[in-house]
Amino acid sequence: MLKAIVTVMLKKGIFDPQGRAVQNGLDSIGFDQVKKVRVGKQLEMDLEMTDMATAEASVHDMCDKMLANPVVESYSFEIKEA
Amino acid sequence: MNWGVLLFPGSNCAEDCFHAVDKILGKPVKYLWHKDTDLGDVDAIIIPGGFSYGDHLRPGAIAHLSPAMTAVKEFAAKGGLVIGICNGFQILTESRMLPGSLLQNRGLKFLCQDQTLQVDNADTPFTSEYASGDVVVFPIAHNEGNYYAAPDTIAEMEANGQILFRYCNPEGEVSDGTNPNGSLNGIAGIINRTGNVVGMMPHPERSADSVLGLSDGKGVFVSMLKHLEAKHG
């Protein structure tokens, strides 16, 4: 078994109102050193696969077809032994 | 002339759309199911609003992979009229049948209000009942209605007259202050390059029956009907 951890973020340059709200919240409790927050999502997937290269190709395909919307999002992932 | 309203698990505006065709236009209409691979004999398809698949992952992200959407794409490729309203618009952008994407409202609030809109292009099968520059009122009800597309895509759409509706004030002025959700250029509704697929966040079906207090939206359905009648003789 392999585990894939996919991170999906809004593309650079696209305003993230949620990140701004989190930054304002941190600021209000004294963490004024935080100058920017971006909120994304992480997906953890257990893969019934053993070959790393095949798994990478599959996860790329999943991201392109469904997990991320390339118009507004970018993605990255790591795959490790479960 | 048959109309179809496409149903997903979580669609919640389908009956309003059905009512607009059945009772306001008085035309035959049927529900289509998201698992259908054959949509049968339809001349126009409405993809209604709601929360298809609970809006999980992204609004429309799972719905656009449904078997029926493959059939909708084929229908549109042959020139069939398709309109996606609210979640229907999100499904059409996820399927790449329309450019851009709908992001979370910039104010982070679900917006539920009557909204003034300016008709930007009245020369389409969906807006011919209006005049360009008309100010109309349709309800909006969404959390992800903040239209975004890359700058060159926006410029191309503007040059091609692909913007159908923009958020404005009652005087018809479009500015950042009249923009409820942060959409680029105040965009509330768009059409594809070939002029047969529309997506819009405001709800014409909720403003199609004067008994509900608003009737400006009726024009969208009447425009479509007149286009179909002209096409079919």
Chai-1 contact restraints between the chains, C-beta under 6 A:
chainA,res_idxA,chainB,res_idxB,connection_type,confidence,min_distance_angstrom,max_distance_angstrom,comment,restraint_id
A,P17,B,R106,contact,1.0,0.0,6.0,A-B,restraint_1
A,P17,B,L108,contact,1.0,0.0,6.0,A-B,restraint_2
A,A21,B,L108,contact,1.0,0.0,6.0,A-B,restraint_3
A,N69,B,R58,contact,1.0,0.0,6.0,A-B,restraint_4
A,N69,B,S101,contact,1.0,0.0,6.0,A-B,restraint_5
A,V71,B,S101,contact,1.0,0.0,6.0,A-B,restraint_6
A,V72,B,S101,contact,1.0,0.0,6.0,A-B,restraint_7
A,V72,B,Y148,contact,1.0,0.0,6.0,A-B,restraint_8
